[in-house]
């Protein structure tokens, strides 16, 4: 097992110093860069155990600050670069970082009296200066030391800082490297934001453990991604569903991605229609996986296949998963239950929030600690786990359970609908009823759509109203922010 990401970096720098790690930076150069940055952070007053926030877009400087912060013994806090005022101040006041690494664009939002800001362009200069000093006695973090505080997306309330240790990060990367046959021959085109566990925990850390190469981009740009993949610049690509929709829209008929051996999707449900069209167009099946800020990744379709649309597969190596009812009792495989996760990948708890930590974990009869995900799923021995949605998003109408994702899947099969989100609307007779917000084409026939749904779904599952909306509110990883839709309902702004 990888004890820390730094150990993996050191091993590759020693054994394969000239191999490329980040763009055109070798493993030996990346290791040296992390040491130089660690020394400059120490000189700036960052001490072991201090928090070092990184509030910026993707850039090599972000990765240098991340690795340098770990080298300095700091706890790195990646902050969503889209956060402003309230969200940003919540994270920074909660984490209390000794310094905040910023870009030219993010710096104005992070300014506050007494706050130490470090520009990432300075970090990049420190990293690449061959005359830069390095620590006389570099720290060697222990597996149980907290490595990062990564804050939850906040789609269901105030975000909390999940404490992921060096051992957690190593275990997360180890499992993905093993499951996805990741090797030093692989090149990952990485456009996911580094402030998220998908981009950092899978993309960067997985690459460093495998000994491969990252081609880092500031953001996802469909034309440049299609061009790079078609040109054979990468063997792997990780994305969220909206990215795959844009790739399908951008790629001309006949374009192929023959060198790409693995496309992975996560962070939101991949519509079956997108899964099927991608396989038809490009001859490769997208691999879906399931993860969370608190444990990285727990489930994945098997690399060897089959990769079934609408499923997230089976437990990753060294990870245990079970389904339970609200009382914590295991349910039958065919029944829906809450996903509980146990393994070396699961976070220690929430930063300075013992009540949230206690609520999120439970012990089994053997004393093993399980993280309660809040996600609902069923299990099929042949196809794997199928996510039914969030426990808190379950719509209970007249005593019947409606899982929004099931209805959303059927809505997306209707012509003219490009995106859909189902929530519960209060109802005097039934408690609540399902309604749907949809992104649709002009002239969409609502009556015909509801009639078709009535042929495919039980009557209590059919939305009682369809609300066209220009764009569904989403967070940085493409997840629909349903609390904002509930606010629209409550305010009558429809």
C-alpha positions as CSV (number, residue, x, y, z in Angstrom):
1,X,0.0,0.0,0.0
2,X,1.2,3.5,-0.8
3,X,1.9,5.3,2.5
4,X,1.7,8.8,0.9
5,X,1.7,10.4,-2.5
6,X,5.1,11.9,-1.7
7,X,6.5,8.4,-1.3
8,X,5.3,7.5,-4.7
9,X,6.8,10.6,-6.2
10,X,10.1,10.0,-4.6
11,X,10.2,6.4,-5.8
12,X,9.6,7.3,-9.4
13,X,12.0,10.2,-9.2
14,X,14.7,7.8,-8.0
15,X,13.9,4.9,-10.4
16,X,12.8,6.9,-13.5
17,X,14.0,10.4,-13.1
18,X,13.6,11.5,-16.7
19,X,10.1,10.1,-17.2
20,X,7.6,12.9,-17.7
21,X,5.2,13.5,-14.8
22,X,3.4,16.8,-15.4
23,X,3.3,18.2,-19.0
24,X,7.0,18.4,-19.9
25,X,8.3,18.3,-16.3
26,X,10.0,15.0,-15.3
27,X,9.6,13.1,-12.0
28,X,13.0,14.2,-10.8
29,X,12.2,17.9,-11.6
30,X,8.7,17.6,-10.0
31,X,10.3,16.2,-6.8
32,X,12.9,18.9,-6.7
33,X,10.2,21.5,-7.3
34,X,8.1,20.2,-4.4
35,X,11.1,20.5,-2.1
36,X,11.9,24.1,-3.2
37,X,8.3,25.1,-2.6
38,X,8.3,23.5,0.8
39,X,11.3,25.5,1.8
40,X,9.8,28.8,0.6
41,X,6.6,28.0,2.4
42,X,8.5,27.4,5.6
43,X,10.3,30.7,5.2
44,X,6.8,32.3,4.8
45,X,5.8,31.0,8.1
46,X,3.9,27.8,7.2
47,X,4.5,25.2,9.9
48,X,3.7,21.5,10.1
49,X,0.0,21.1,10.9
50,X,-0.9,24.6,9.5
51,X,-3.5,24.7,6.8
52,X,-2.4,25.9,3.4
53,X,-5.4,26.9,1.2
54,X,-5.3,26.9,-2.6
55,X,-8.0,29.0,-4.2
56,X,-7.2,29.1,-7.9
57,X,-7.8,27.7,-11.3
58,X,-5.9,24.6,-12.6
59,X,-2.3,25.4,-13.3
60,X,1.2,23.8,-12.7
61,X,1.5,26.2,-9.8
62,X,-1.5,24.6,-8.2
63,X,0.2,21.2,-8.2
64,X,3.5,22.7,-7.0
65,X,1.7,24.3,-4.1
66,X,-0.1,21.1,-3.3
67,X,3.0,18.9,-3.3
68,X,5.1,21.6,-1.6
69,X,2.5,22.1,1.1
70,X,2.5,18.3,1.8
71,X,6.3,18.4,1.9
72,X,6.1,21.2,4.4
73,X,3.8,19.2,6.7
74,X,0.9,21.5,6.0
75,X,-2.7,20.4,5.6
76,X,-3.7,21.5,2.1
77,X,-7.1,23.0,1.7
78,X,-8.3,23.0,-2.0
79,X,-11.0,25.7,-2.3
80,X,-13.6,25.8,-5.1
81,X,-12.5,28.7,-7.3
82,X,-16.1,29.6,-8.0
83,X,-16.8,30.4,-4.4
84,X,-17.4,34.0,-3.5
85,X,-18.0,36.0,-0.4
86,X,-20.2,33.8,1.9
87,X,-19.0,30.3,0.7
88,X,-15.4,31.4,0.5
89,X,-15.4,33.0,3.9
90,X,-17.1,30.0,5.4
91,X,-14.3,27.7,4.2
92,X,-11.5,30.0,5.1
93,X,-12.9,30.9,8.6
94,X,-13.4,27.2,9.3
95,X,-10.0,26.0,8.1
96,X,-8.1,29.0,9.4
97,X,-5.2,28.7,6.9
98,X,-1.8,30.2,7.6
99,X,-1.7,31.3,3.9
100,X,-3.9,31.2,0.8
101,X,-2.4,30.5,-2.6
102,X,-4.2,32.5,-5.2
103,X,-4.1,33.4,-8.9
104,X,-4.3,36.8,-10.5
105,X,-8.0,36.3,-11.1
106,X,-8.9,34.8,-7.7
107,X,-6.8,37.2,-5.6
108,X,-9.3,40.0,-5.3
109,X,-11.9,37.7,-3.8
110,X,-9.6,36.4,-1.1
111,X,-8.2,39.7,0.1
112,X,-8.9,40.3,3.8
113,X,-7.1,42.2,6.5
114,X,-4.4,40.1,8.1
115,X,-4.7,37.3,5.6
116,X,-1.4,36.1,4.0
117,X,-1.8,35.6,0.2
118,X,0.8,33.8,-2.0
119,X,0.5,34.1,-5.7
120,X,0.8,30.9,-7.7
121,X,2.9,32.5,-10.3
122,X,5.4,33.1,-7.5
123,X,5.1,29.5,-6.5
124,X,5.8,28.4,-10.0
125,X,9.0,30.5,-10.1
126,X,10.1,29.0,-6.8
127,X,9.5,25.5,-8.1
128,X,11.5,26.0,-11.3
129,X,14.4,28.0,-9.9
130,X,17.4,25.6,-10.0
131,X,19.2,27.7,-7.4
132,X,16.3,27.5,-4.9
133,X,17.0,26.1,-1.4
134,X,15.6,22.8,-0.2
135,X,14.8,21.7,3.3
136,X,17.9,20.4,5.2
137,X,15.8,17.6,6.7
138,X,12.6,17.0,4.6
139,X,9.6,15.9,6.6
140,X,8.3,12.4,6.1
141,X,4.5,12.4,6.8
142,X,3.0,9.5,8.6
143,X,0.0,7.6,7.0
144,X,-2.3,8.8,9.8
145,X,-1.4,12.5,9.4
146,X,-4.1,14.6,7.8
147,X,-3.0,15.6,4.3
148,X,-5.9,17.6,2.9
149,X,-9.2,19.2,4.1
150,X,-11.5,18.9,1.1
151,X,-14.8,20.6,1.6
152,X,-18.1,19.0,0.5
153,X,-19.9,20.5,-2.4
154,X,-22.6,22.0,-0.1
155,X,-25.5,21.0,-2.3
156,X,-27.5,19.9,0.7
157,X,-26.2,22.4,3.3
158,X,-23.1,24.2,4.7
159,X,-20.0,22.5,3.4
160,X,-17.9,20.5,5.8
161,X,-14.1,19.8,5.6
162,X,-13.4,16.1,5.2
163,X,-10.1,15.1,6.8
164,X,-8.3,12.8,4.3
165,X,-5.0,11.5,5.6
166,X,-1.8,10.7,3.7
167,X,-2.8,7.0,4.0
168,X,-6.3,7.7,2.7
169,X,-4.9,9.5,-0.4
170,X,-2.5,6.6,-1.1
171,X,-5.3,4.0,-0.7
172,X,-7.6,5.9,-3.0
173,X,-4.9,6.0,-5.7
174,X,-3.8,2.4,-5.2
175,X,-7.4,1.1,-5.7
176,X,-7.8,3.1,-9.0
177,X,-4.4,2.1,-10.3
178,X,-5.2,-1.6,-9.7
179,X,-8.8,-1.5,-10.9
180,X,-8.2,0.6,-14.1
181,X,-4.9,-1.1,-15.1
182,X,-3.1,2.2,-14.8
183,X,0.6,2.1,-15.7
184,X,3.6,4.3,-16.3
185,X,2.8,4.2,-20.0
186,X,-0.4,6.1,-19.5
187,X,-1.0,9.8,-20.2
188,X,-4.1,11.4,-18.7
189,X,-5.6,14.5,-20.2
190,X,-6.9,16.3,-17.1
191,X,-9.4,19.1,-17.4
192,X,-11.3,18.4,-14.1
193,X,-10.9,21.1,-11.4
194,X,-8.1,20.3,-9.0
195,X,-10.1,21.6,-6.0
196,X,-12.2,18.4,-6.3
197,X,-11.4,14.8,-5.3
198,X,-12.1,13.7,-8.9
199,X,-9.4,15.9,-10.3
200,X,-6.9,15.8,-7.4
201,X,-7.5,12.4,-5.8
202,X,-8.0,10.5,-9.0
203,X,-6.3,12.5,-11.7
204,X,-3.1,13.8,-10.0
205,X,-2.6,11.3,-7.2
206,X,-3.5,8.3,-9.4
207,X,-1.0,9.4,-12.0
208,X,1.8,9.9,-9.4
209,X,1.2,6.5,-7.9
210,X,1.1,4.8,-11.4
211,X,4.1,6.7,-12.6
212,X,2.3,8.1,-15.6
213,X,2.0,11.6,-17.0
214,X,-0.6,14.3,-16.6
215,X,-1.4,16.8,-19.4
216,X,-3.0,19.5,-17.4
217,X,-5.5,22.0,-18.8
218,X,-6.9,25.0,-17.0
219,X,-10.5,24.0,-17.8
220,X,-12.5,21.8,-20.1
221,X,-12.8,23.2,-23.6
222,X,-14.6,20.8,-25.9
223,X,-12.9,21.7,-29.2
224,X,-9.3,21.4,-27.8
225,X,-10.2,18.2,-25.9
226,X,-11.6,16.6,-29.0
227,X,-8.5,17.7,-31.0
228,X,-6.1,16.4,-28.4
229,X,-7.8,13.0,-28.0
230,X,-8.2,12.5,-31.8
231,X,-4.5,13.4,-32.2
232,X,-3.6,10.6,-29.8
233,X,-2.0,12.8,-27.1
234,X,-3.5,10.9,-24.2
235,X,-4.5,7.3,-23.3
236,X,-7.0,8.3,-20.5
237,X,-9.6,10.9,-20.0
238,X,-11.7,11.5,-16.9
239,X,-14.9,13.7,-17.1
240,X,-18.3,14.5,-15.8
241,X,-21.5,13.8,-17.9
242,X,-21.8,17.3,-19.2
243,X,-18.3,17.0,-20.7
244,X,-19.2,13.8,-22.6
245,X,-22.3,15.6,-23.9
246,X,-20.1,18.4,-25.2
247,X,-17.6,16.0,-26.8
248,X,-20.5,14.3,-28.7
249,X,-21.7,17.7,-29.9
250,X,-18.2,18.9,-30.9
251,X,-16.7,15.8,-32.6
252,X,-17.4,15.5,-36.3
253,X,-18.8,12.3,-37.6
254,X,-16.0,9.9,-38.3
255,X,-13.6,11.3,-35.6
256,X,-12.0,8.5,-33.6
257,X,-10.1,8.4,-30.3
258,X,-8.2,5.2,-31.0
259,X,-5.3,5.7,-28.6
260,X,-7.6,6.4,-25.6
261,X,-8.0,3.2,-23.7
262,X,-10.1,4.5,-20.9
263,X,-12.8,7.1,-20.5
264,X,-14.2,7.5,-17.0
265,X,-17.3,9.4,-15.9
266,X,-18.4,10.3,-12.4
267,X,-19.6,13.0,-10.0
268,X,-23.1,12.9,-11.4
269,X,-25.2,10.2,-13.2
270,X,-24.3,9.6,-16.8
271,X,-27.5,9.4,-18.9
272,X,-27.9,6.0,-20.6
273,X,-28.5,7.8,-23.9
274,X,-25.0,9.5,-23.7
275,X,-23.4,6.2,-22.7
276,X,-24.9,4.4,-25.7
277,X,-24.2,7.2,-28.2
278,X,-20.6,7.5,-27.1
279,X,-20.0,3.8,-27.6
280,X,-21.7,3.9,-31.1
281,X,-19.7,6.9,-32.3
282,X,-16.3,6.1,-30.9
283,X,-16.3,2.4,-30.4
284,X,-15.4,2.6,-26.7
285,X,-17.7,2.3,-23.6
286,X,-17.4,4.9,-20.9
287,X,-16.6,3.4,-17.5
288,X,-18.8,4.8,-14.7
289,X,-17.6,4.9,-11.1
290,X,-19.1,6.1,-7.8
291,X,-17.3,8.3,-5.3
292,X,-17.6,11.0,-2.6
293,X,-15.4,13.7,-1.1
294,X,-15.3,11.6,2.1
295,X,-13.9,8.4,0.7
296,X,-12.7,9.2,-2.8
297,X,-14.1,6.2,-4.7
298,X,-15.8,3.1,-3.7
299,X,-17.5,1.5,-6.8
300,X,-16.5,1.1,-10.4
301,X,-17.6,-0.8,-13.4
302,X,-15.0,-3.4,-14.2
303,X,-12.2,-2.5,-16.6
304,X,-12.7,-5.7,-18.5
305,X,-16.4,-5.0,-18.8
306,X,-19.2,-5.2,-19.4
307,X,-19.8,-1.6,-18.6
308,X,-23.6,-1.3,-18.2
309,X,-25.3,2.0,-18.7
310,X,-26.8,3.3,-15.5
311,X,-24.7,1.2,-13.1
312,X,-21.6,2.0,-11.1
313,X,-20.3,-1.5,-10.9
314,X,-18.7,-3.2,-8.0
315,X,-16.5,-2.4,-4.9
316,X,-13.0,-1.3,-5.7
317,X,-10.0,-3.3,-4.4
318,X,-9.7,-3.2,-0.6
319,X,-13.1,-1.3,-0.2
320,X,-16.2,-2.8,1.4
321,X,-19.7,-1.7,0.6
322,X,-23.1,-2.6,2.1
323,X,-26.7,-1.4,1.8
324,X,-28.8,-0.8,4.9
325,X,-32.2,0.5,5.9
326,X,-32.7,3.6,8.1
327,X,-32.0,1.5,11.2
328,X,-28.7,0.2,9.9
329,X,-29.9,-3.3,9.1
330,X,-28.7,-4.8,5.8
331,X,-31.3,-5.0,3.1
332,X,-31.8,-7.7,0.5
333,X,-29.7,-7.0,-2.6
334,X,-32.8,-6.2,-4.8
335,X,-34.1,-3.7,-2.2
336,X,-33.0,-0.1,-2.1
337,X,-30.7,0.8,0.8
338,X,-28.2,3.4,1.9
339,X,-24.7,2.9,0.8
340,X,-22.2,2.4,3.6
341,X,-18.5,2.3,2.9
342,X,-15.6,0.9,4.9
343,X,-11.9,0.8,3.9
344,X,-8.5,2.5,4.1
345,X,-9.9,5.2,1.7
346,X,-12.5,6.5,4.2
347,X,-11.8,9.9,5.8
348,X,-11.0,10.3,9.4
349,X,-14.0,12.6,10.0
350,X,-15.0,16.3,9.6
351,X,-12.7,19.1,10.6
352,X,-13.7,20.6,14.0
353,X,-17.1,19.1,13.7
354,X,-17.5,16.1,16.0
355,X,-21.3,16.1,15.8
356,X,-21.3,15.8,12.0
357,X,-18.6,13.1,12.3
358,X,-20.6,11.1,14.8
359,X,-23.7,11.4,12.6
360,X,-21.8,10.2,9.4
361,X,-20.3,7.0,10.9
362,X,-21.7,3.9,12.4
363,X,-20.1,0.8,13.9
364,X,-21.1,-2.8,13.0
365,X,-21.2,-5.7,15.4
366,X,-17.5,-6.4,14.8
367,X,-16.5,-2.8,15.7
368,X,-15.8,-1.8,12.1
369,X,-16.4,1.8,11.3
370,X,-18.7,2.5,8.2
371,X,-19.3,5.8,6.5
372,X,-23.0,6.5,5.8
373,X,-23.0,8.1,2.3
374,X,-26.6,9.3,2.2
375,X,-26.8,7.7,-1.3
376,X,-29.4,5.1,-2.1
377,X,-28.7,2.1,-4.3
378,X,-29.8,-1.4,-5.3
379,X,-27.5,-4.3,-6.2
380,X,-27.6,-6.8,-9.0
381,X,-25.0,-9.6,-8.9
382,X,-24.6,-9.4,-12.6
383,X,-24.7,-5.7,-13.3
384,X,-23.5,-4.2,-10.0
385,X,-24.8,-1.3,-8.0
386,X,-27.4,1.1,-9.3
387,X,-27.6,4.5,-7.7
388,X,-31.2,5.6,-6.9
389,X,-30.3,9.1,-5.7
390,X,-29.8,10.9,-2.4
391,X,-31.7,9.7,0.7
392,X,-32.7,13.3,1.4
393,X,-34.0,13.7,-2.2
394,X,-36.3,10.7,-2.0
395,X,-39.9,11.8,-2.8
396,X,-42.5,10.1,-0.7
397,X,-45.9,10.5,-2.2
398,X,-49.0,9.0,-0.6
399,X,-46.7,6.4,1.1
400,X,-44.9,5.4,-2.1
401,X,-41.2,6.0,-2.7
402,X,-40.1,7.8,-5.9
403,X,-36.4,7.8,-6.6
404,X,-35.7,11.0,-8.7
405,X,-33.0,9.4,-10.8
406,X,-35.4,6.8,-12.1
407,X,-37.8,9.5,-13.4
408,X,-34.9,11.7,-14.7
409,X,-33.6,8.7,-16.7
410,X,-37.0,8.3,-18.4
411,X,-37.3,12.0,-19.0
412,X,-33.9,12.1,-20.8
413,X,-35.1,9.4,-23.1
414,X,-37.8,11.7,-24.5
415,X,-37.0,13.7,-27.6
416,X,-36.5,17.4,-26.9
417,X,-35.2,17.1,-23.3
418,X,-31.5,17.7,-22.8
419,X,-31.5,17.8,-18.9
420,X,-33.9,17.0,-16.1
421,X,-34.1,17.3,-12.3
422,X,-37.0,15.8,-10.2
423,X,-37.9,17.1,-6.8
424,X,-40.8,16.9,-4.4
425,X,-43.5,19.6,-4.3
426,X,-45.6,19.8,-1.0
427,X,-49.1,18.4,-1.5
428,X,-51.9,18.6,1.1
429,X,-53.3,15.1,0.2
430,X,-50.1,13.1,-0.6
431,X,-47.5,14.9,1.5
432,X,-45.5,15.7,-1.6
433,X,-45.7,14.9,-5.4
434,X,-42.9,14.6,-7.9
435,X,-42.3,17.5,-10.3
436,X,-39.6,18.0,-12.9
437,X,-37.5,20.9,-14.1
438,X,-36.3,20.4,-17.7
439,X,-34.0,21.9,-20.2
440,X,-36.0,21.5,-23.5
441,X,-36.3,22.6,-27.0
442,X,-38.7,25.4,-28.1
443,X,-42.2,24.1,-28.7
444,X,-41.7,21.1,-26.4
445,X,-45.0,19.1,-26.1
446,X,-45.5,18.7,-22.3
447,X,-48.8,16.8,-22.6
448,X,-47.3,14.2,-25.0
449,X,-44.2,13.8,-22.8
450,X,-46.4,13.1,-19.7
451,X,-48.5,10.7,-21.6
452,X,-45.4,8.8,-22.7
453,X,-44.1,8.7,-19.1
454,X,-47.5,7.3,-18.0
455,X,-46.8,4.3,-20.3
456,X,-43.4,3.7,-18.8
457,X,-43.7,4.5,-15.1
458,X,-46.1,3.8,-12.3
459,X,-48.7,6.6,-12.1
460,X,-47.3,7.9,-8.7
461,X,-43.9,8.3,-10.3
462,X,-45.0,10.5,-13.2
463,X,-44.3,14.2,-12.5
464,X,-47.3,16.3,-11.8
465,X,-45.8,19.2,-13.6
466,X,-42.9,19.9,-16.0
467,X,-41.2,23.3,-15.5
468,X,-39.0,24.4,-18.5
469,X,-35.9,26.2,-17.3
470,X,-33.1,27.8,-19.4
471,X,-30.3,26.1,-17.4
472,X,-30.5,23.9,-14.4
473,X,-28.4,25.3,-11.5
474,X,-25.2,23.2,-11.1
475,X,-22.1,23.1,-9.0
476,X,-18.6,23.0,-10.4
477,X,-18.7,19.3,-10.9
478,X,-22.0,19.3,-12.8
479,X,-24.3,18.2,-10.0
480,X,-27.7,19.8,-10.0
481,X,-28.3,22.0,-7.0
482,X,-31.8,20.9,-6.1
483,X,-32.1,23.2,-3.0
484,X,-32.1,26.1,-5.5
485,X,-34.9,24.5,-7.4
486,X,-36.9,24.0,-4.2
487,X,-36.4,27.8,-3.6
488,X,-37.8,28.5,-7.0
489,X,-40.9,26.4,-6.1
490,X,-41.3,28.1,-2.7
491,X,-41.0,31.6,-4.2
492,X,-43.4,30.8,-7.0
493,X,-40.9,32.0,-9.6
494,X,-42.1,29.7,-12.3
